[in-house]
Amino acid sequence: FVFVELTGIDAHAEGLANHRASLDQGQPSERLTPAGPCDRHWSVRGYCAPVAPTFLAIDIGAESGRAIAGTLEDGRIRLRDISRFPNQPVTLNGSLRWDFEALATSVTESITIAASSLDRLDSVGVDTWGVDYGLIDEHGALVEMPYHYRDHRTDGMVARVCDLVGRDRLYNTTGIQCLPINTLFQLRAAVERTPDVVARADRLLTMPDLINHRLTGRAVCEFTN
């Protein structure tokens, strides 16, 4: 009996040893099941051994991103570096924006690399830096390139909003500092300075939700974001 080489992920030595012992005794292994098409399993000469569940985490910061695969094995997580990519802002008409198309391309390329190099991929999760967002229209198209939180359109907006709402009420409602980069002040700047853009928008998606929308077509916001 010849065992084929298992690639891409380490074999469970105990499982294979039990399988060999069962074959020596002329009995089918209880740990391995007869194989038809081996979906998410290692194929070993007509038998399948289970492949541990694997998850892809795509973590994007304000300067770079990375994709890390995590495999659950024996109660532990084994990590594998799949890809890394830059995330650089661009200047558009005097404003600082995020190159969302380049970012989305990097994400899809990372998923493609993971799908082609892993034996199993159960799910993909995306997280990014905070406060920034994108606006999409009723057809799901991006209305404009997302603004960078360091863009100067929010200059003076903290004072404007606090005059309208009150600093104490704002803090009691949100529990966070009044910083110019916060989404609330970005939205106030958008309403005051580019009302035509806001009028074309159907939904607001934070950056990780915007990427998920590009991947799935679903426009939803994660509850804790």
C-alpha positions, 0 to 999 in steps of 0.5 A: 500500500502506497501513501500519497504525499500530502501537501499544503498542510501538515498531516495529522500523524496520529490519524495516519498511523491509526489508518495504517494500523487499520489497513494492516489488520484488514479493517477500515479506519474509523478515523478516515471515511471512504472518499468520493469527491474529497470536499475539504479533506485530504485524499489518501488512496480512496480515503479522506482525512479531515482538514482543519478549518481555516480563516483569512483575516485581512487587517488594513491600517492607514499605511499598509495591509496584510492577509493572515490565514489562521488554522484551528488545530488541536485547540490552537491557532496556526498563523500563516502570512499570505500577503502584504500590501501598501495603502497610500492616500492620494491627492484629488483636487486639493483634498486628501483621499483614499485610493479605494480601487487600489485597496479593493484590488489588493484585497481581492488579490490576497483572497485569490492567493489564499484560495490557491495556496490553502487546502481549505478556506472557510471564511474571510474577515476584513478590518480597517482603521476607524472613522473614515467612510464611503458613500454609495448611491442607490445602485451600489456605486461609490459616489466619490473617493473616500476622504482621508481623516487627515483632510482639512475639510474638517477644520473648524467643524468641532466647534460648529457641531458643539455649538449646535449639539453641545459638547456635554451632550455629544460626549454623553451620547458617544463617549469619545473625544471631540477630535476633528477626525471623527466621522461626525465632523467629517459628515458635517463638513460634507453636508456644508461643503459638498451637499450635492455629493451627499444628495446623491448618496443612498447609504454610508458604509465605514471602510471595512463595510465598504470593502465587504460590499465590494466583495459581496454586493451587500450594503450592511454595517457591522453592529459594533463598528 
